[in-house]
Amino acid sequence: MQLKGLDELNRRIPELNSTGGKVKFALRFLAVAAIVTTYFILTDQIPTWTLDSQIVIVAIGFLFISRFFTQKKILLEKYGDEAYRHAIWCYAVPGLAMLISAVAHIGYMNGPAFTQPTLTTIFSVLGWFCLAIGIPLWIRSALAFGFDNLSMLYVYFPQEGLIVRSSIYNVLRHPVYAGILRVGFGLAFLNMGIYAITFSFLMPLGFFGWVRLVEEKELLERIPNYAEYRKHVPAFWPRLSNLGVFFKFLLTGG
């Protein structure tokens, strides 16, 4: 099966056309993820550091990815058509590794936990429900969005970008992020720790700040009708009137 947008991404990052190049990018991602995970394991031994460490890593991760946008002009002047490849290597790969490691950390964050039988039962049900929604939402949204859009290719090549036609974008502006948020909530509820659940409720604020201050700022400049679209379509949480379309997308991808 040919994955959507993969050809366009490979064309702009030639290393991805070879096994050695793919390994190079994978090792960079895994190295950063391993360092961050080790940091989490060590700082979890100091309970008062657990939540602070999580917030710090997420902030650094977003900072790295924000430089993918803020350094665009400088990179284009220096590298021309190679600017995107440098931006992905220097900023997007390590930033993404930090953020994914932080989301995974929610599931094993240390700290005091809820132990009341009624609460643990409720949290367990909520946790599995959030994962059952979040995982397919992320997968189906990522496949609909395409690897080229997921990799922010058209930030550097706006003339090549096309509008994604999928029902989910009539329901949510950022369904990929919406899936990640639900996975975060699911892991936090299953963890049942106070720090994990606290962080999960901070996550939407972080993602909202990201899309408003960085990602949508670029989209408003690149897509003429985006401001009007933003007025009518929520970012992460579907309206009650759109729940039918939302769950149909989860089940069928259409």
C-alpha positions in Angstrom: 0.0 0.0 0.0 1.4 3.4 -1.0 1.1 5.8 1.9 -0.3 9.2 1.1 2.3 11.9 0.7 5.3 9.7 1.0 6.5 10.2 -2.5 6.5 14.0 -2.0 8.4 13.7 1.2 11.0 11.3 -0.2 11.5 13.7 -3.1 12.4 16.5 -0.7 14.5 14.4 1.6 16.6 12.2 -0.7 18.1 10.2 2.2 14.7 8.6 2.8 15.0 6.8 -0.5 17.8 4.6 0.9 17.9 2.2 3.8 21.0 4.0 5.2 19.3 7.3 5.1 16.2 6.0 6.9 18.3 4.4 9.5 20.2 7.7 10.0 16.9 9.6 10.7 15.6 6.8 12.9 18.7 6.7 15.0 18.6 10.4 15.6 15.0 10.1 16.7 15.7 7.1 18.9 18.8 8.7 20.4 16.9 11.8 21.6 14.0 9.6 22.8 16.4 7.4 24.7 18.1 10.4 26.4 14.7 11.9 27.3 13.3 8.6 28.6 16.5 8.1 30.8 16.0 11.6 32.1 12.4 10.9 33.0 13.4 7.6 34.8 16.0 9.4 36.8 14.0 12.4 37.7 11.0 10.3 38.6 13.0 9.1 41.6 12.6 12.6 43.0 8.8 12.9 43.3 8.8 16.7 43.4 10.6 16.8 40.0 8.2 14.5 38.1 5.7 17.0 36.9 8.3 19.8 36.5 10.5 17.6 34.4 7.5 16.7 32.2 6.6 20.3 31.6 10.2 21.2 30.9 10.7 18.5 28.3 7.4 19.4 26.5 8.4 23.1 26.5 11.8 22.2 25.0 10.2 19.9 22.4 7.8 22.7 21.3 10.7 25.1 21.3 12.6 22.9 18.9 9.7 22.5 16.5 8.9 26.2 16.7 12.3 26.9 15.2 11.3 24.8 12.2 9.0 27.8 11.5 11.0 30.7 12.9 14.2 29.8 11.2 12.5 29.3 7.8 13.7 32.5 6.2 17.3 32.1 7.4 17.4 28.5 6.3 16.0 29.3 2.9 18.5 32.0 2.3 21.4 29.7 3.3 20.3 26.4 1.8 17.6 27.1 -0.8 15.6 24.0 -1.7 17.7 22.1 0.9 16.3 24.2 3.7 13.4 21.9 4.5 15.7 18.9 4.9 17.9 20.8 7.3 14.9 22.1 9.3 13.6 18.5 9.7 16.9 17.2 10.8 17.9 20.0 13.2 14.5 20.8 14.7 11.5 18.6 13.8 13.1 15.2 14.5 14.5 15.9 17.9 11.5 18.0 18.9 9.1 15.3 17.9 11.2 12.7 19.8 10.9 14.8 22.9 7.1 15.3 22.7 6.4 11.6 21.9 8.6 10.5 24.8 6.8 13.0 27.1 3.4 11.6 26.0 4.6 8.0 26.7 5.9 9.2 30.1 2.4 10.0 31.2 1.7 6.3 31.4 4.5 5.6 33.9 4.9 9.0 35.7 5.8 8.6 39.4 4.0 10.2 42.3 1.0 9.7 44.6 -1.9 7.8 43.1 -5.6 7.5 43.6 -6.5 4.3 45.3 -10.2 4.5 46.2 -11.9 1.6 44.5 -14.7 3.7 43.0 -12.3 6.2 41.5 -9.9 3.6 40.2 -12.8 1.8 38.4 -14.0 5.1 36.9 -10.4 6.0 35.8 -9.8 2.6 34.3 -13.0 2.9 32.2 -12.2 6.4 31.2 -8.6 5.5 30.3 -9.5 2.7 28.0 -12.3 4.7 26.5 -9.9 7.6 25.7 -7.4 5.3 24.2 -10.1 3.6 22.1 -11.0 7.0 20.7 -7.6 8.5 20.5 -5.6 5.8 18.8 -7.9 5.3 15.8 -8.5 9.1 15.6 -4.7 9.7 15.4 -4.1 6.8 12.8 -7.0 7.7 10.5 -6.3 11.4 10.7 -2.6 10.9 10.0 -3.5 8.7 7.0 -6.0 11.3 5.7 -3.6 14.1 6.3 -0.6 12.4 4.5 3.0 12.1 5.4 3.8 15.3 3.5 1.5 17.4 5.6 2.4 15.6 8.8 6.0 16.5 8.1 5.1 20.1 7.4 6.5 19.9 3.9 4.4 22.8 2.6 5.6 25.3 5.2 8.7 25.4 3.0 7.0 24.6 -0.3 3.7 26.4 -0.1 3.2 26.5 -3.8 2.9 22.7 -3.8 0.4 22.3 -1.0 -3.2 21.0 -1.6 -6.2 21.2 0.6 -6.9 17.9 2.3 -10.4 16.7 1.5 -11.7 14.6 4.4 -14.8 14.6 6.6 -12.8 15.0 9.8 -11.7 18.5 8.8 -15.3 19.6 8.8 -15.4 18.5 12.4 -12.0 19.3 13.8 -9.2 21.6 12.6 -6.4 19.5 14.2 -7.6 15.9 14.4 -4.0 14.5 14.7 -3.4 16.6 17.8 -6.9 15.7 19.1 -5.9 12.1 18.9 -2.7 12.7 20.8 -4.7 14.6 23.5 -7.0 11.7 24.0 -4.1 9.2 24.2 -2.6 11.5 26.8 -5.8 11.5 28.8 -6.1 7.7 28.5 -2.6 7.0 29.7 -3.1 9.5 32.6 -6.3 7.8 33.8 -4.8 4.4 33.6 -1.7 5.6 35.5 -4.1 7.0 38.1 -1.4 9.2 39.5 -2.1 12.8 40.6 0.8 14.2 38.5 -0.1 12.3 35.4 -3.7 13.4 35.5 -2.7 17.0 36.4 -0.4 17.1 33.3 -3.1 15.6 31.1 -5.4 18.5 31.9 -2.5 20.9 31.1 -1.9 19.3 27.7 -4.9 21.0 25.9 -3.6 24.4 27.0 -0.1 23.6 25.6 -1.5 22.4 22.3 -3.9 25.4 22.0 -1.0 27.8 22.6 1.0 26.0 20.0 -1.6 26.1 17.2 -2.6 29.7 17.9 0.9 31.2 18.3 2.9 29.1 15.9 1.1 26.7 13.5 -2.0 28.7 12.7 -0.1 31.9 12.4 1.7 30.3 9.4 -1.5 28.8 8.1 -3.2 32.2 8.2 -0.4 33.6 6.1 -0.5 30.7 3.6 -4.2 29.9 3.2 -6.5 32.8 2.4 -9.7 31.3 3.8 -8.2 29.8 7.0 -9.4 32.6 9.3 -13.0 32.0 8.2 -12.5 28.2 8.5 -11.1 28.7 12.1 -14.3 30.5 13.1 -16.6 27.6 12.3 -14.5 24.5 13.1 -13.2 23.7 16.6 -9.6 22.7 17.1 -9.8 19.5 19.2 -13.3 18.7 20.5 -16.2 18.1 18.1 -19.5 19.8 18.6 -22.4 17.6 19.7 -24.1 18.1 16.3 -21.0 16.6 14.6 -20.6 13.5 16.8 -22.2 11.3 14.1 -19.6 12.4 11.5 -16.8 12.1 14.1 -17.6 8.5 15.0 -18.3 7.5 11.4 -14.7 8.8 10.6 -13.3 6.7 13.5 -15.1 3.6 12.2 -14.6 4.0 8.4 -12.1 6.7 7.8 -14.5 8.3 5.5 
